[in-house]
Amino acid sequence: MVRPEDTLVKKHSPPNPAIAPGHLLNLTPMMHKLHGSLAQPIRTTTLASFTNAKNPVILFCTDVAARGLDLPNVDFIVQFDPPFSPDDHLHRIGRTARAGRDGRAVMFLLPGHEEGYADSVLKKGIREGQLVRCDLHEVIQKGFGLDNMGKKRDFEDKATEWHQQVERWVMENPEMGQLAAKAWGSHIRAYTTHIGSEKKFFNHKELHYGHLAKSFGLRDNPTSIKVPSNEASGGGKGKKTGAAGKEKKRKLDVADVGAVRGDEAINKMRMTARSIERRGMSSEFNIG
């Protein structure tokens, strides 16, 4: 969720771990995160900071923010993950265009089966012209088509350079690498939770784990990615398990996938995804 305002930081106020500058983003907007595993005091102060901001800010959140929150002046809703039901979609986009104000919402869909979701589900109950399909190249060109001097250059090259910066940032920061791996694993797990009537659009068998990993800034082979476990996340209570309070990690290694190729390797990777789910990775989806 994006607001056309920035965060006011009061002097002597303790740092909020859920608020930080947006790294590698234009204008460095303040990023606010919100999910069901955060402690309630952190959620409250994060929402207050976002709501009272005066310059551009971004609320990076799960469906915990889709209902029951008063978030005025939200300008733009970006759905990185498709909703898990039509009702979830309506609640998400309902955070913008409130009280007669204008608002926009965008959803990212993979080419192929996911595109059918727009025609079969999203178009129901909306007026002509409200739903617009944009090609990936149009989106990238709009974001990377001009440099700081206003001169045209190859937008694909520029987008590639930016993505490589993200990958280097993830590689050089172990904490970011763990968060990226955790997000990758959570995405795979969440993908299997779509309602039955929408499985034809969101079939986990169609996912390319390697391409998906790159979208999270990971260069590793999917079989080498270590996914931090949330076996005892405690719903924001800060509990940890393992020796010296360290998080346990689940590595997708050769023992999981084996030295096989083709369909057999893919099938074993899918079994690994299900294993991740059984091992208790906490879900930040469908909350609220």
N, C-alpha and C positions, 0 to 999 in steps of 0.2 A: 504494500500500500504506500502511495506517495502523497506527500503534502507539499504545497508550495511554500514551506516555511522551515526555519532551522531551529536547532535546539538552543535554549537559554541555559547556560551553565552558571549556577549560583556559586559565589565564592565560598570556600571552605566546605562545600558539600562533598560527601564521600563519593568516590567513583562508582558508577553503576556498571557492573560487568556486562550488562545487556545493551550498552550504548557505546559506540566507537565510530571514528571516521570511516567512510567507505573507501577502502584501499583500491587504487587503480580505476576509480570512477571520476568522471568529469565533475569539476566544481567541489569535489570531496564532500558530498552530503553526509550528514550524521546518520548512521545506521542504528536502528533500534530492533532488537529481536524479541519475539514473544512466542512462547510455546508452553505446553502444559506441564513441563518438568521444572520450570522456573519457580522459585519460592514466591509466595504471594507478595511480600514487600517489594521484591524486584519488579514483578509485573505491574504493581501499582505505580511505582516511580517511573517506570518506562512509559506507561500510558500517559502519565501526567506530562512528561517531557515531550512526547510526540504531540500531544494535544495542544500544548502551550507554545510550540515552536514558532519562530518568526521567519525562518528561511527554509529552503528545501531540505526535507528529511524523508527517510524511507523506513517503513515498518516491515521487517522481514519476519513473516509469521506463518503459523500453521492455521488450521481451521478453528483454533481456539478463539481467533479474532473475527470469525465470520458471523457470530450472532451475539446479541446482548450487550454490545459495547457502543458507547456514544463517541464516534470519531468524526467530528465536524470537518468540513472543508477538504475531505480526501478527494484528490484530483484524478488519480489513476490507480487502477487495480491490475496487477500483473499476476496471472496464474501460471506459474512455472510448471506445476503439476496439475493435470486436469482434475476436476472435482470427482468425487466418488459417487455422486448421484445428481440428478437435475436440481433437486432442492438445495444441495450444497452449492451448486453454481449460482442459484438465485440469491442465496444468502451472502455469498462472497461479493458479487458485483453490487449487491445492495448497500455496500459500505460507501459507495460513491453516488453522485447525482442525487443527493438528498435535499429535501426542503426546497425544491425548485431549482437547484443548482445544476450546472452541467457536470458531466463526468464521463470517463472513458474506462474501458476494460479490455484487456488483451489476454489471449490464451495461447500457449505454445503447444502445437501438436506435431507429432512425427509424421513424415510423409508416408503414405500407404494406408493401412487400416485405420489409424487414428483420425484421418481426415473425414471419414464417414460420420464421426461423432458430431461434426458441425452441422451437417445436413439433417441427420436423423434426430438429434436431440436439441441442439442450441437454437435452431430456427423455429421451434415450436413456441407459440405465444408471443412472438415479437413482431414489430411492424416492419414493413418493407424498407430496406436501406439501413436498418439498425445493425445488421451483421455484415461485416466486410472481411473478405478473405485477402490476406497479404502473403505474397511469396517470400520465402526466406531471403532471397537476394534483395528484395525491396527493403526489407527491414535492415539488413546489414548495410546496404548502400546509404540509407537514410542516416544511420548512425556513424558510418565511417567514410562517407563519400567526400567530405571536405576536410582538409587539414586546418591548422590554426591560422594559416595565411589566406584561407578562403579559396585555395586552388584545388582543382579536381585532381585526384590521383586514384590509383587502382584500389577500390574499397576492399576487395578480397585480400590483397596484400596487407593492407592496414589492419583489417580484422585479424589476420593470422599473426601479425606482430603483437597485437594486444593479447591474444590468447596465449602466445608464448610467454609473455610477461606474467600472466596469471600462473602458468605452469611453473615458471622459475620461482615465483613467490611461494607457491605450495611446496616445491622441492626444498627451498632454503629455510623454510620454517616448519620444523617437525610438528608443532602444535596444529598448524594449518593443514599439514598432511594428514594427521589423524582425523581432524574434523571433516576433511574432504572424503576420506575413506568411509567414515561413519555415515555421511550424507549419501554416498553412493550405495552402501548397503541398505540404508533405510528406504531409499527410492525403490530398489528392487523388491524389497519386502512389501512396500505399500502398493506397488503396481499389481500385486496379486489380490488386492482387497476390493477391487471394483465390483459393483453389483453384477449379478449373473447376466442381466439383459444387455450389459455393455461390454461383456468379455470379448465380443467379436471386434470391438474397437481397441480394447486394451488387453491384448493377449501377451502374457509375459514370454511366450515362446518366440515372439517376434523381436524381442529386445536384443540389441547387439551390446554385450557387456563391455567390450573394448571401447566402442564409440561413446557409450554412456560414461565410462570412467574419464575419458578426455573432457567431457562436458563439465566434470567436477575438478578439472585441473590436474588430473592424475595421469602420469605417463606410464605407470607400471602395467604389466600384463595383468588381466583380471585374476589369474590364478596366484599372483604374488601379492595382492593387496591384503593388508591386515586390517580387519574391521574391528574397531574397539567394541567391546560388549557392554551392554547396559543391564546386565542381569539383576542388579540391585540399585537401580537409579532412584527408587524411593519417592518418585513424584515430586522432585525438587527439594528433597530433604538432605541432599548432599551425601548420601551413604555410598561407600565404596567397598569393594570386595577384593580379596587377593592379598598377597604378602605386602606388608607396609602400606596398605591402603591403595595399592596401585590397581588400575583397571585391567581386567583380563582382556586379552586380544584373541580374536579368531582369525587365523590365517587361511586364506584359500590357496592351498599349495598343491603340489603334484599328487599328494595322497588323496586329494579331493577329486581332481580332474584326471590325473594319470597322464601317461605318455601316449595319449590317443588323440586323434584329430577328427575333424568332420562332425557328423551328427552325434556320434557317441560322446565326444567331448562336450558338445553343447548340452546334451541330455544330462551329463554329470554336473555341469555348471548349474543347471536348473535345480537339480537335487541339492546342490550346495546352497542355493538361495533359500530353499525350503528349510534346510538345516539351520541357517542363520535365524530364521523366524522361530524355530523350535527352541533355540538357545536363549531366547528371551530378549532380543533386541527391542527396546522400548519404542513404541510407535508414537510419533508426534502428529499422526494423521487421524482424522475423524474425531478430534477432540472438541467438545462443546456441544 
